[in-house]
Amino acid sequence: MGTNFYFKKKNSSKVINFIKENCFYNEDYLYTIEENLCSLHIGKRSSGWKPCFQKTLYYSNMKEMEKFYFENKEDLIILDEYGEEYSWIQLQSELMNFNKDKSDDIFNRLDILSGYYKDDDGYDWCENDFSW
C-alpha cells in the first residue's frame, strides 16, 4: 500500500465554484480541472520502497521543490491522498526521509527504469506521471 502527497492551492474551491457557476462542464471535466490546475503531485511512498518524487514544470529536484514550496507557501497546503494536511517538517518525516537509507531502490528494478533519475541529493525522481 502506498500514499501519494500533493501541493494543493489554497482556496482552489474558488476556481471550482467559478466553473460550476459560469461554465458548462461535466463531472469528469471538473475533476480534471481540480487535479491539474489546483494541485501538484509531490511524490509517493510505498512500504518497503524509497519514495519517488514527481518532476513538474516548477521543480525537478529536492532543492528546487523546497525553494518552490517556501516561495509559495502562503498559497499552498500539503495533503496526502486521504486529505490529511502536513507541514513541511511533517512532509520531510513522512515522505522525504521514508526508507531514505534503503539500498533496494527503484533503480534496481530495470523493468521501470525509463524516465527515472536521482537528483544530486540522492532522491529518486520520475519524469512521467505515475500513481503506482
Secondary structure, 3 states (H helix, E strand, C coil): CEEEEEEEECCHHHHHHHHHHHCCCCHHHHHHHHHHHCEEEEEEEECCCCCEEECCCCCCCHHHHHHHHHHHCCCEEEEECCCCEECHHHHHHHHHCCCCCCCCCHHHCHHHCCCEEECCCCCEEECCCCCC
